[in-house]
């Protein structure tokens, strides 16, 4: 049976030990920051993809709606109402 290793207390650490621990901690923090940056970018990309999909769906719905309006002879009326709406906003 192996004897348990003796754990050194911080007062037993050499300057080199402290430097090595500091370096490892800095590398660890840099890796965490890099990971967080990647996750944030993925989140932004996902939101952008969702927005693009929604815009595409809305575009398709608008095209279908325009075809339906055109078929019913109401496209000109729709354009006039939309134009007045835009002018009222200004």
KOLLOLO-772309 format. One record per atom (N, C-alpha, C, CB): residue in one letter; x, y, z. Coordinates in steps of 0.2 Angstrom, whole numbers, padded with zeros to 4 digits, always signed. Glycine has a CB too. Layout:
<atoms>
AXYZ/...
</atoms>
This chain:
<atoms>
X+0004-0006+0000/X+0000+0000+0000/X+0004+0006+0000/X-0005+0000+0006/X+0003+0011-0004/X+0007+0017-0005/X+0005+0022+0001/X+0006+0020-0012/X+0010+0025+0003/X+0009+0031+0008/X+0006+0037+0004/X+0016+0032+0011/X+0002+0040+0007/X-0001+0046+0004/X+0005+0051+0003/X-0007+0049+0009/X+0004+0055-0002/X+0009+0060-0004/X+0008+0066+0001/X+0009+0063-0011/X+0014+0069+0003/X+0014+0074+0008/X+0012+0080+0003/X+0020+0075+0011/X+0007+0084+0005/X+0004+0090+0002/X+0008+0096+0005/X-0003+0091+0003/X+0011+0100+0000/X+0015+0105+0002/X+0011+0111+0004/X+0021+0107-0003/X+0012+0114+0009/X+0008+0121+0011/X+0011+0126+0007/X+0008+0122+0018/X+0007+0132+0006/X+0010+0137+0002/X+0017+0140+0005/X+0005+0143+0002/X+0018+0140+0011/X+0024+0142+0014/X+0030+0138+0011/X+0024+0142+0022/X+0029+0132+0009/X+0034+0127+0007/X+0035+0129-0001/X+0032+0120+0008/X+0031+0133-0004/X+0032+0134-0011/X+0038+0138-0013/X+0026+0137-0014/X+0041+0136-0018/X+0047+0141-0020/X+0044+0146-0025/X+0052+0136-0024/X+0048+0151-0027/X+0046+0156-0031/X+0045+0153-0038/X+0052+0161-0032/X+0048+0148-0040/X+0047+0145-0046/X+0040+0141-0046/X+0052+0139-0048/X+0038+0138-0041/X+0031+0135-0040/X+0026+0140-0041/X+0031+0132-0033/X+0027+0146-0037/X+0022+0152-0038/X+0022+0154-0045/X+0024+0157-0033/X+0027+0155-0048/X+0027+0157-0055/X+0024+0152-0060/X+0034+0158-0058/X+0025+0146-0059/X+0022+0141-0063/X+0014+0141-0062/X+0025+0134-0061/X+0012+0141-0056/X+0005+0141-0054/X+0002+0148-0057/X+0004+0141-0046/X+0005+0153-0057/X+0003+0160-0059/X+0002+0159-0067/X+0007+0165-0058/X+0007+0156-0070/X+0007+0155-0078/X+0001+0150-0079/X+0013+0152-0080/X+0000+0145-0076/X-0005+0140-0077/X-0012+0143-0076/X-0005+0134-0073/X-0013+0147-0071/X-0019+0151-0070/X-0021+0156-0075/X-0019+0154-0063/X-0015+0159-0078/X-0016+0164-0083/X-0018+0160-0090/X-0010+0168-0084/X-0015+0155-0091/X-0017+0151-0097/X-0025+0148-0096/X-0013+0145-0098/X-0026+0146-0090/X-0033+0144-0089/X-0038+0149-0090/X-0034+0141-0082/X-0037+0155-0087/X-0041+0161-0088/X-0042+0163-0096/X-0039+0167-0084/X-0036+0163-0099/X-0036+0164-0106/X-0041+0159-0110/X-0029+0164-0109/X-0040+0153-0108/X-0044+0148-0111/X-0052+0149-0110/X-0042+0141-0109/X-0053+0151-0104/X-0060+0152-0102/X-0063+0158-0106/X-0061+0153-0094/X-0059+0163-0106/X-0061+0169-0110/X-0062+0168-0117/X-0056+0175-0109/X-0058+0164-0120/X-0058+0161-0127/X-0065+0157-0128/X-0052+0157-0129/X-0066+0153-0123/X-0072+0149-0124/X-0078+0153-0123/X-0072+0144-0118/X-0078+0158-0119/X-0084+0162-0118/X-0085+0167-0124/X-0083+0167-0112/X-0080+0169-0127/X-0080+0173-0134/X-0083+0168-0139/X-0073+0175-0136/X-0081+0162-0140/X-0084+0158-0145/X-0091+0156-0143/X-0080+0151-0145/X-0093+0155-0137/X-0100+0154-0135/X-0104+0160-0137/X-0101+0152-0128/X-0102+0166-0135/X-0105+0172-0137/X-0106+0173-0145/X-0102+0179-0134/X-0101+0172-0148/X-0102+0172-0156/X-0107+0167-0158/X-0095+0171-0159/X-0107+0161-0156/X-0112+0156-0158/X-0119+0158-0156/X-0110+0149-0154/X-0119+0162-0150/X-0126+0164-0149/X-0128+0170-0153/X-0126+0167-0142/X-0123+0174-0155/X-0125+0180-0160/X-0127+0177-0167/X-0119+0185-0161/X-0123+0171-0169/X-0124+0168-0175/X-0131+0165-0175/X-0118+0163-0177/X-0133+0162-0170/X-0139+0158-0169/X-0145+0163-0170/X-0140+0154-0163/X-0144+0169-0166/X-0149+0174-0167/X-0150+0177-0174/X-0147+0180-0162/X-0144+0178-0177/X-0144+0181-0184/X-0147+0176-0189/X-0137+0182-0186/X-0146+0169-0188/X-0149+0164-0192/X-0157+0164-0191/X-0146+0157-0190/X-0159+0165-0184/X-0166+0165-0183/X-0169+0171-0186/X-0167+0165-0175/X-0166+0177-0186/X-0168+0183-0189/X-0169+0182-0197/X-0164+0189-0187/X-0163+0179-0200/X-0163+0178-0207/X-0169+0173-0209/X-0157+0175-0209/X-0170+0168-0205/X-0176+0163-0206/X-0182+0167-0206/X-0175+0157-0202/X-0183+0171-0201/X-0190+0174-0200/X-0191+0179-0206/X-0190+0178-0193/X-0185+0183-0208/X-0186+0187-0213/X-0188+0184-0220/X-0180+0191-0214/X-0185+0178-0221/X-0186+0174-0226/X-0193+0171-0226/X-0181+0168-0227/X-0196+0169-0221/X-0203+0167-0220/X-0207+0173-0221/X-0204+0164-0213/X-0206+0179-0218/X-0210+0184-0219/X-0210+0186-0227/X-0208+0190-0215/X-0204+0186-0230/X-0204+0187-0237/X-0208+0183-0241/X-0197+0187-0239/X-0208+0176-0240/X-0212+0172-0243/X-0219+0173-0242/X-0210+0164-0241/X-0221+0174-0236/X-0228+0176-0234/X-0230+0182-0238/X-0229+0177-0226/X-0226+0187-0238/X-0228+0193-0242/X-0228+0192-0249/X-0222+0199-0241/X-0224+0188-0252/X-0225+0186-0259/X-0232+0182-0260/X-0219+0181-0261/X-0233+0178-0256/X-0239+0174-0257/X-0245+0179-0256/X-0240+0168-0251/X-0245+0183-0251/X-0250+0188-0250/X-0251+0193-0256/X-0248+0192-0244/X-0245+0195-0259/X-0245+0199-0265/X-0249+0196-0271/X-0238+0201-0267/X-0247+0189-0271/X-0250+0185-0277/X-0258+0185-0276/X-0247+0178-0277/X-0260+0184-0269/X-0267+0183-0268/X-0270+0190-0269/X-0268+0181-0261/X-0267+0195-0267/X-0270+0202-0268/X-0270+0204-0275/X-0266+0207-0265/X-0265+0202-0279/X-0265+0203-0286/X-0271+0199-0290/X-0258+0201-0289/X-0272+0193-0288/X-0277+0189-0290/X-0284+0192-0289/X-0276+0182-0288/X-0284+0195-0283/X-0291+0197-0282/X-0292+0205-0284/X-0292+0197-0274/X-0287+0207-0288/X-0288+0214-0290/X-0287+0219-0285/X-0294+0215-0294/X-0284+0218-0279/X-0283+0223-0274/X-0276+0225-0273/X-0286+0219-0268/X-0271+0223-0277/X-0264+0225-0277/X-0264+0233-0277/X-0260+0222-0282/X-0267+0236-0281/X-0266+0244-0282/X-0269+0247-0275/X-0270+0246-0288/X-0274+0245-0273/X-0277+0247-0267/X-0272+0246-0261/X-0284+0244-0265/X-0269+0240-0261/X-0265+0239-0255/X-0259+0243-0256/X-0262+0231-0256/X-0256+0245-0262/X-0250+0249-0263/X-0252+0256-0260/X-0248+0249-0270/X-0258+0259-0262/X-0260+0265-0260/X-0261+0266-0252/X-0267+0267-0263/X-0263+0261-0249/X-0264+0261-0242/X-0257+0261-0239/X-0269+0255-0240/X-0253+0257-0241/X-0246+0256-0238/X-0242+0263-0239/X-0242+0251-0242/X-0243+0266-0245/X-0239+0272-0247/X-0242+0278-0242/X-0240+0274-0254/X-0249+0278-0241/X-0251+0283-0236/X-0249+0282-0229/X-0259+0283-0236/X-0249+0275-0227/X-0246+0274-0221/X-0239+0276-0220/X-0247+0266-0219/X-0235+0275-0225/X-0228+0277-0224/X-0227+0285-0224/X-0224+0275-0230/X-0231+0288-0228/X-0231+0296-0228/X-0234+0298-0221/X-0235+0298-0233/X-0238+0295-0218/X-0241+0297-0211/X-0236+0297-0206/X-0247+0293-0209/X-0231+0292-0206/X-0226+0291-0201/X-0221+0297-0201/X-0222+0284-0203/X-0220+0300-0207/X-0215+0305-0208/X-0217+0312-0205/X-0213+0306-0215/
</atoms>
